[in-house]
Amino acid sequence: MADNRRPSPSFLSTISSQPSTAVTAPAAAPAYERRPGPGAWLFLAPLLLWLTLFVVAPTLLLVVYSFAERDALGRVVFHFTWENYLRALDWPTLSQLPHAIATKGWAGIAETYQQLYWFRILLVSIWYAFLTTVICMIVGYPAAYFIGRAPERWRNLLLMLVMIPFWTSFLIRTYAWITILSTKGFLNAMLLSAGLLQTPLSLMYTPFAVVLGLVYNYLPFMILPIYTSVEKLDNALIEAAHDLGAGPVRAFSNVILPLTRPGIAAGALLVFVPAIAMFAITTLMGGGANPTIGEVIQKQFTAASNPPFGAALGTLLLLLFFVSLWLTQARKHQP
């Protein structure tokens, strides 16, 4: 007959007061770390030499030039000055903004903005790059997700279709869009012949044409990093979310999107940073009507013969790159 008696409280207290005899697992031994020897540094030497000659040295030279000035003959004089940065930020005008707000309110902000030149060009360039990044993200994420979840036998073919534009020069691709969007181009000819338009559209040399050219050229840089993250997704996590009652929207927002966030951050960085400084596409498709910071820097080093000011603008873009990288990393580590 089974004994259903419960142990008395005194018995439980006696058991709890006994010293524990459980055997604890020994502490894990530290992993063996092998330091790189001279041979490893020898293999790394070409990369370090390349970075030193073509990244570190030009960057330091750019920073040094940004604090120099130009004399009456157009020669660079290495005399320390902040004038180039103050001019790049339109500081004399920008410093009057608090007074304009206090006296005229929102009208003062509008008047100050209209008086800015270089700083406004920088803001326009940032806006173009931001808009390009958002459009590439909206268009590229579904494409990358479809490729990453496609059967393995189709993935290489789909990736090749994404990479086809890189088989030709980006100048050829840009001139192809000029041919399509021009007044007598293919698009207007098709719309006019179909009777949808009475007069051709003026699509070239507009912000629309600039953003279109940037999106077309940088879209693969958004798709590929996101594809890498999507390919690593564990199907068991998605199935578990559905088994627990999550619908497609909730499974995407709570499971898929957080797991693919590193790819989104990498793609945004690869698109946003070069899109700010791009000058070839903006010059050809924008026609100089709305100059960007890349065009200004290129002209300062060529036609204007003012390397210190161009170096200051380039240094500001470098600082903007570090800020973008910091924001991306901070966003990546958020829960």
Summary of the structure (lengths in Angstrom):
residues: 335
radius of gyration: 29.7
end to end distance: 56.5
largest distance: 112.4
contacts: 898
relative contact order: 0.11
helix: 71%
strand: 1%
